[in-house]
Amino acid sequence: MTDSAAASPVASDGATTRPVDRGPASLTVLHVEPDPRSAELLAAFAAHVGGRVAVRSVGGAAAALAAVDGADCVVTEQRLPDGSGVELVERLKRTAGDLPVVFHTTCREERMEARAFGAGADAYFEKRPACGQYERILDRLRALVEERDPRRSEPAEPTSVAGSSALSETVRSEE
């Protein structure tokens, strides 16, 4: 894997982005993740399927970027250096309304999952070393974005890894 700083331009505000054609199949994901390795993994998978990932490690700045940068959706960790993912979701729902928000977190407590959905999260994925995990997250993000804007929907190749299906694993989401 390449060094994300070398492979991606860094904006003056510290966000790492991967530019992409903004055609109908593109997806701009705001990833709020304090762990550089996790951020790099999602960025690599998103770039592979034609997305751009803006990586931020602070909750307040992430909310501002979501409104200004035109993110299609947000992926957040629960444990943030300046707050929590639940607090971030609450702010995003107030400022960005219908913006899809997905948790990808190390928090494995059912109580935290319930709080995330109560704040307005659209899906909740636990971080674990599982084949196809990032593909399932991106599949869910695309579905959420297309659900909110049917004009963006177009036939696409499945992004699941060979031998793994997006339907083969139960993914907790509020539908």
C-alpha positions in Angstrom: 0.0 0.0 0.0 1.3 3.4 -0.8 1.9 6.2 1.7 -1.5 8.0 1.8 0.3 11.4 2.1 2.3 10.8 -1.0 -0.7 9.3 -3.0 -3.2 12.0 -2.0 -3.1 15.8 -2.0 -3.4 17.3 1.5 -5.6 20.4 1.8 -4.5 23.4 3.9 -6.9 22.3 6.6 -5.1 18.9 6.9 -7.8 16.8 5.2 -6.5 14.1 2.9 -8.5 13.7 -0.3 -8.4 11.4 -3.3 -9.7 13.4 -6.3 -12.1 11.5 -8.6 -14.4 12.2 -11.5 -17.6 13.5 -10.0 -19.7 11.6 -12.5 -22.9 9.8 -11.3 -21.0 6.8 -10.0 -18.7 8.7 -7.7 -19.1 8.8 -4.0 -17.6 11.3 -1.7 -17.1 9.9 1.8 -16.2 12.0 4.8 -14.3 9.6 7.1 -13.9 10.7 10.7 -11.3 8.5 12.1 -8.5 9.1 14.6 -6.5 5.9 13.7 -4.4 6.6 10.6 -4.3 2.9 9.6 -8.1 2.6 9.6 -8.3 5.8 7.6 -5.8 4.6 5.1 -7.6 1.3 4.6 -11.0 2.8 3.9 -9.4 5.4 1.6 -7.7 2.7 -0.4 -10.9 0.7 -0.8 -12.9 3.7 -1.7 -10.3 4.8 -4.3 -10.4 1.3 -5.8 -14.1 1.6 -6.4 -14.1 5.2 -7.5 -14.6 7.3 -4.4 -12.9 10.2 -2.7 -12.3 10.0 1.0 -11.7 13.1 3.1 -10.0 12.1 6.4 -10.6 14.2 9.5 -9.8 13.5 13.1 -11.9 16.1 14.9 -15.6 16.1 15.3 -16.3 19.9 15.0 -14.3 20.3 11.8 -15.8 17.1 10.3 -19.3 18.6 10.7 -18.2 21.8 9.0 -16.5 19.9 6.2 -19.6 17.7 5.6 -21.7 20.9 5.0 -19.1 22.7 2.9 -17.2 20.0 1.0 -20.3 18.4 -0.4 -19.8 14.9 1.2 -22.3 12.4 0.1 -22.1 10.5 3.4 -20.1 10.1 6.6 -18.3 7.2 8.2 -17.3 7.8 11.9 -15.6 6.1 14.7 -17.3 6.5 18.1 -14.1 7.4 20.0 -12.9 10.7 18.7 -10.2 13.0 20.2 -12.6 15.9 20.6 -15.9 14.2 21.4 -17.9 11.2 20.4 -19.3 9.8 17.2 -22.8 10.0 18.7 -22.3 13.8 19.4 -21.0 14.2 15.8 -24.1 12.5 14.4 -26.4 14.7 16.4 -24.6 17.8 15.0 -24.6 16.5 11.5 -28.3 15.7 11.6 -29.0 19.3 12.7 -26.7 20.9 10.1 -26.7 18.5 7.2 -30.1 16.9 7.6 -30.5 13.8 5.4 -26.7 13.1 5.1 -26.2 9.3 5.6 -24.0 8.5 8.6 -22.5 5.1 9.2 -20.5 4.0 12.3 -17.4 1.9 11.8 -16.1 1.5 15.4 -14.2 -0.5 17.9 -17.2 0.0 20.4 -18.9 -3.4 20.7 -21.4 -2.5 23.4 -25.1 -2.9 22.4 -25.9 0.2 24.5 -23.5 2.3 22.3 -25.0 0.9 19.1 -28.5 1.8 20.4 -27.2 5.4 21.2 -25.8 5.6 17.7 -29.1 4.7 16.0 -30.9 7.0 18.5 -28.8 9.9 17.3 -29.6 9.2 13.7 -27.0 6.7 12.4 -28.0 4.7 9.4 -25.8 1.7 10.0 -23.3 0.3 12.5 -20.3 -1.8 11.7 -17.9 -3.1 14.3 -14.2 -3.0 13.4 -12.8 -6.5 13.1 -10.5 -8.3 10.7 -13.1 -9.7 8.3 -12.8 -10.4 4.6 -14.9 -8.0 2.7 -15.7 -5.6 5.6 -14.8 -2.4 3.7 -16.6 -3.5 0.6 -19.8 -4.1 2.7 -19.4 -0.6 4.2 -19.1 1.0 0.8 -22.0 -1.1 -0.6 -24.2 0.2 2.3 -23.0 3.8 1.8 -23.8 3.6 -1.9 -27.3 2.2 -1.2 -28.0 4.9 1.4 -26.9 7.7 -1.0 -28.9 6.2 -3.9 -31.9 5.8 -1.6 -31.9 9.5 -0.8 -31.1 10.6 -4.4 -32.5 8.0 -6.9 -30.9 10.0 -9.8 -27.6 8.7 -8.6 -28.6 5.1 -9.0 -27.1 3.2 -11.8 -26.2 -0.5 -12.3 -22.9 -1.2 -10.7 -20.6 -4.1 -10.3 -20.8 -5.7 -6.9 -18.0 -4.6 -4.7 -17.9 -7.7 -2.5 -14.8 -9.8 -2.4 -14.9 -13.2 -4.3 -16.4 -15.8 -2.0 -18.1 -13.1 0.2 -21.5 -11.6 -0.3 -22.9 -8.5 1.1 -25.9 -10.6 2.1 -23.8 -13.4 3.7 -23.2 -11.4 6.9 -25.7 -9.7 9.1 -25.0 -6.0 9.1 -26.8 -4.0 11.7 -28.6 -1.1 10.1 -31.8 0.8 10.8 -34.1 0.5 7.9 
